[in-house]
Structures are given as structure tokens and as C-alpha cells.
Amino acid sequence: MADAHARPEMTVVSWNCQKACAGDPLWDYLLELDPDVALLQEVGELPKAVLDRFDCELQRAAGKNGSPLPSNTAILARGRIGDAIPLEGYSPGVDLAVRAFAGDLVAREVHLSDGVALKVISVYCPAHELDPDQLPGLDMTIKLSENPYLWLTEVLWACLKQVSPSPAEYWIVGGDLNSSPTLDEHRPWAGNSEVLLRMAGAGFVECLARSQGRLTPTYRFPSRPMKHQLDHLFVTPALLDRLTFCTTGSRRRVFDGGLSDHLPVIAQFAGDSALSEDRRVMFPSELRDFIGGQSWTFAKTMREWPHEYIVREGVDARLFEDLVAHIRGFGREGRYYDKTLTYYEEAGLTYWTMGAPLAETTVVNRCRSEDTYEARLARTELP
């Protein structure tokens, strides 16, 4: 029987396979990477060598308005793929999209052969919006703050908010989200940075950005500079604590060999023997529930500094002050240009206030830890 408390030492790969069929050399490279879990998108057909090594869940992908595509979304595992993870329940309009695009959100319990129990979602987000005229009843309230259209990334976010994973559970969500902050450069209203911030707010940390300290391109347009990270691998804090590295596959092998126009994302997680005891003070459960229960507002007037905030008015005043006190009591001093503020980091998000006395503090801010002033200064990426 799989043990939900077993400590993983494993390799995870997420890869858009560009409709690879059974005889494609892409599968040779995947077998060389030798993952324990693989989240695959745009799969044409799996070869016998892959089927012999892994238990597989394969579903036909959906394209525009839910119409079937000639490719599949898959989860592969060394062990056993178990029950489906229910994603419905946020609202009837979200449930409508979940059913229409079920083949793009493949969610399964996974039980590895060494006893590790995981919850895994392989995601393929088509590069087109969901049309409410073709799918009447869609829940348009989950749209991004400025983008006039609804995309499958928002449906994914709503599903994760509904499921509300525990930070102590082992969750992996990854795939081709067709979303990169670099796509906002020419369309600032598109909200790709907000997509990633929402994922962080739902309790998921993006492994590639955390490991590399910056955006890492994964997709190559023909005859254009490579700059967009469309592929992402998110985990809950329990797995983040065990992340040893996350990188991309060989450009030479993938691009020069014609395997795919996407690089695989490869993450390695440590077992118990490689870890030291973590003595950080974490948010107590009451504050964690308070944070997760708020509707955080994306700061539209500061797109160059992607972050979101809550205000004291309209929330529990005691818990708001407890949150501010925790940030200031257990945070560290850091810079924002010529200002010195107190920053508190947990689970891939950094929280801060502007330093007014506790009774006068009205706003708590947060951003992805990769988007703080000091992180961007170190990368020489200040706006």
C-alpha cells in the first residue's frame, strides 16, 4: 500500500512532445532522462518501450471550444496511477469548462513503486481563449484583472482554489500553460504575470524559476530569439522543501535533433538523507487559512512590479494585524530602491507592508519571491 508520508527521492519531467508518435526519437531521450513521473502534452502515440516502463494515463486533448485534437495529454509513473482527482465544484460555469477540456487537465493520484503518494495534474492550455458564445454559461468572473478573455489557465486556478491542497501534501501541477511574463511586453493587459502570481496564491511554487532564479525560456519560435517560458512545473511547499534542482533539457538534443519545439522541464527531489532540519517559523494554520480565504487584488497600476494585495477594510481586523505582526516579527530587512522594508518569505511568496505603525497599517502586499526588488536587482532586470 502506498504511504502518503513516505519521503520522495525522485525525478519529474514535464514536456510538450509536439505530437510525437511511437517511432519518434523523442522517446529515446525521455527514457534516458528516466523520470519517476512524467507530465506530457501533445502526445501522438506512446511506444511499447514507454508502456513497458510506466503506468500511463492518456486522454485526448481538447482544442478550441472543447473540440478534440489529434494529440493527447498524459501522466506516466513508475508505479501505479490511481483514481481521478475531482476538479469540479468551484462554480457551475467552471465545471462546464472542466468537462469540455477534461483532456487538457488530466488529474490523477499517483502511487510510486517506493511508496510515495502524489497528486498530479498534467496541463495543456491551448493558445486561444474560451468563447462564451460557443460555451454558454462559462464563469467569466474568474477572468484576469485586465485581459478581456477567459483562458484555460484561469479554469485551472479556479480548480486549485476549489481543491485547496494542503501545504503538507505532495502535489505536482505542470505542463504547457502557454503563459510567459515575456508575452506581456507587447500586450501589458494580457496578464501572464498575474497567471503565475495566482498559482502562487493557490499554494504552488514554480520549480524552474525557483531553482534558476530567473525566467528560463522553454519554447522556440522558428527563426526568432528564444525568450518565452511557456512550460512550468509547480509543486506544493512539502515538495518544494525537497527540490534539489530544476533545469531544462539539452537544446542541442531537442532542437537540433528535431524532437520538439519545447524543452523538457526536469526537476530532482531529495529524500530524507539529503535534508537538514528546517527550523523556520511558518505561518500558523489560522493565518494560513486567513491568507488562503482572501480575494487578493492584482496591482494593475504597477504592472512592472507584479504583485497583489489585501486591505484591512472588509477582512477580520484581528487576523489582519496578526498577519502584519508575523511578517514583521519573523521577516528580514530588505531593500526597495532607497527604502528599507521587512520582507517575509514562505512557500514561494514574499509578503511585506510599508512600515506604518501596526494600528495604521491598511495594506499587506505579496509577490512571487522571484519578483522582489532584490531578486530582480541581482538579475539586473529592474524596470
N, C-alpha and C positions, 0 to 999 in steps of 0.2 A: 504494500500500500504506500502511495506517495505521502511524504511527510512535508506539510506546509511550512515547517520550521527548519527543514534542512537548509544548510548554508551553501549557496551556489558557487561553484567554480566552473565557469562556462564561457563559451564564445557565442555571440549573437551576430547575425548578419542580416541586414535589410538591403534589398536590391530590386530595382526595376529592371526586368530581364529583356525588355524590348522584344516581346513576342517570341522568345527563344523556343525552338522546337526540340524534339527528343535528340536529334543528331547534332545539335549546336555545340560548339566547343565551350560555350559559356558554362556548361555543366561541369566540365573538367576543372575549371577554375573554382567553382563553388565547392566541389568535392575536395580540392586542395585546401581551401580555407577551413574545411572540416568543422562547421558550426554545430553547436548543440541545438540551437534554434535558428531558423531562417524565416524571415518575413519577406515574401516575394510578391512583386506586382508585374503585370503584363507578361504572364507565363503563357507560352503557347502550348507546350506539351512537356511533361516530365519524363526523362529517360528511365530505363529499368535500373540503372546503377543508383539513381537517386531514390527511386521507390524501394529498392532493396535496403538502403541505409537508414531511411527516415520513415516515420509515420507521417502521413500527409493529409491535409485538409485543403481542397481545391474547389473554388467556386467561380462561376462565370462572372466576369466583371460587367458593370453597367456603365453605359455612356450617357449621352445627352438624354435627359428626362427619363432615365432608367432603362433605356433600350439596351439589349445585350450587345456586348463587344466580342470580337473573336480572340479574346485572351482571358486569363484567369488571375485571381488573387489567391495566394496560398500561404499556409503555415506549414513548415517542416519541423520535425522534432525527433531527437534521439530519445525515444521513449514512447509515450502514448498520448495522443491528442484526445481530450475528453469532451465534456459537454460544451454546448454553445453558451456564451455569456450573454444574458439578456441585455439589450441596449435600449429597449423601449421604455417609456414611462415619463419622459420629460414633458411632453405635450402631444396631443393628437397630431398636430402639424409636423412635429419632429418624427413621430412614429411613422407617418406617411413616407417621409424621406428615407428612414431606416429600412423600410420594406422595399422601396423602389430601388435602393442602392445597396441591398444586402450583400451583393457580390463584391462591393468595394470596401466593406467594413467587416472583415472576417474575424470574429471574436471567439476564442476558444480557451478553455482550461487546458493546460499542458502539464503532463507529469513526466519528468525526465527519468531516465533509467537509474540515476543515482539517488532518486527520492525527492528531488526538488520539485515543488509545485508552483506553477506560474499561471498568470493570466495574461493572454497575448492578443493583441489586435493588429492584424496586417491591414494597412490602409492604402487605398488607391483613390486619390482625389482627381477626377477629371478636370481638364483645363478649361472648363466652361461653367457658367452659372446654372443654378437650378431655376427653371422657368415656372412661376406660379400660374401662368395661363395654361400650361400643359399639365401641371400637377396642382390642381386647385386644392386649397386647404393647407398649403405649406405654412409653417410658422415663421413669418418674416420678422418677428420680434427678436430673433437671435442674430440678426444681421450685425456686421461690424459697424462701428460708430459712424463712418462716413461712406463706406462702399455701398452703392445703391442696390447691389445684387446680393443674392444669397448663394453661398458656395458650400460644398460638402465639408470643408474644414469647420464650419460653424455647426453643422449637424454632429460631427464628431465631438466637438467641445460640449454641446448640449448633452450628448450621451454620457460623456465622462462626468459631467456635473450631476447627472441623474444617478449614475452608478456610485459616485463618491468613494473612490478607492481609499482604503486606509494607508497612511504612510508606511505602515509596517508590512504591508502586503507586497509581494513581488509581481509588479505589473510591467509589461513591455508593450509600448504602442509605437509602431514605426511604419515607414513606407514612403511613398511618393506623394507628398502633400501639395505639390505644385505651388509651393509658397516659399518665397525668399525675401528678406528685407531689401535686397538689392533691386527687386522689382518695383519698390516704392519710389525709386529715384526719379522716374519719369511719370509716375502716377501716384503722387503722395497720398491720395484719398484711398488707394487700394487696400491698405490696412494689413499688409503682410507681417509687419512688426507686431501688430495687435493680435494676429493669429498666434504667434509664439508666446506673447505675454498671456493670452487666455489659457494656453496649455499649461504654462507655469502656474497660473492661478488655480487650475484644476488639480494641481498637485504633481505635475510631471516636469522633470528636468531633461533638457535636450543634451544627450551624451556627447555628441560631436563638438558642439560649441563649448561645453564644459571642459572637455579634455584638451582641445586645441586652443582655447582661449579666444577664439575668433570664428567668424563665419568661414566655412570651408566649402568651396564650390564642389558640387557633385554632378552637375549636368553640363553637357557641352552642346551648344548650338553649332551646326555646321558653319565653318568659316567665320566664327565670331569668338572674341575673347571669352574664356571660361570664367564666370563670376557668380553664378547663381547656385545656392544650396537649396535644391528642391526636395531633397531626401533627408529625413530626420528619424532619429531614434530616441524615444522618450522613455524614462523609467521613473518609478516612484522612489522616495528617499531611501527605502530599505535596500534597493539595488544600487542607487547612486553611491551609497557608502562603500560599496564593494567594487565600484568601477576602477579598473587599473589603467585602462587607456581606451580611446576610441579614435579610429582613423578611417581613411578611405582606402579602397583597393588600388592596385597599380594602374596608373594612367596608361603606361605603355602596354600592359597586358590587355586592358579593357578597350581602350580607344584604338591603339594601333592594330590590335588583333580583331577589331570589328565586333566585339562581343555585345556591347550595349552603348547607348549614348548617356547612360547613368553609371557612376561609380558605385560599387557596393560600400555600405557603411558597416564597419566591423568594430565590435565592442568586446572587450575582455573583462570578465568579472572575477574577483578573487574569492577564494574560500577562506575559512576561518584562520588558517595558519598564517596567512599573509596580512592579517589585520591587527592593528593595535586598538586598545580600548579607547572609545571616543567619549570624552568627558565634557563635551559641550553642554551648556544649558539650552534646552529646547523649549519651544512654546508648550506650556501645559495644555492638556486636552481641551479645557474650557476655552482658552484663547484660540486654539486651532479650529475649534468648531465655530467660534465667532468670526474668524477670518474667512473661513470657507462659506459661511452663510451670508456674506455681504455681496452686494452688487457693486463691484469696483468699476469706476468710471475711467475710461481711456482719456488721457490728456491730449485732446485734439489740437490745442493751440501750441503744443510743444512737440510736434512730430519728430523733430531732430533729436529729441531725448525721449524715446518711447517709455512711458510709464503710466501707471494708473493710481487712483487714489480713492479714499473714502473720507467723508466729512462727519464731524461729531453729531451734527443735527440729524436726527432721524435714526440713530443707532443707540444701542444701550450705552449710556454715559459711563457707567462703572467699567464695563468691559473695554470701552474705548480708552479710558485712562489707564487701565491695566495693560493694554497693548502698548501705549506710549511709554509707560514705565518700564516694561520689559525691554523694549527697543533701546531705551537709554541706559538701563541698568546692565544689560548684557551685551550691548553693541560695542563697537570700536570707533575711534575717531578716524575720519577720512575727509578728503578734500572734495569740494565742488568749486572749481576755479579758485578764487581767493577766500572762499568760505570754509570753515571747519564745522562739520556736522557729525552726528553719531549715526553710524550705519549698523544694522543688524542683519545678518545673512542666515537663511535657513532654507533648505530644500530648493536651491537654485534661484531664490528670490531675495532681493535686498530691500529692507524697509528703512524708512527714515522720516523724521519730521524736520521742521525748520528751526527748532530750538527755542520757541517761546515757552514761558512757564507752563507747567502741566495744565493748570486750570484755564489757560488762554490758548492752548493748542487746539486747533479746529480741524486739521488735516493730517492724515497718515498717507504717505506715498510708498509705492513699491515698484521695482522694475526687475527684469531678469539680471542676475549678477554679472552677466557678460556685457550689460549695457550701462554700468555705472561709469561715472566720470573717470575714476582711477583706472578701471579696466580699459576704457577707450583711450585714455592718455597713454597707457603702456603699449597699446597697439598703434599709436599715432593716428587715431581715427576720430579725433574731435571734430564736431561740425564747424 
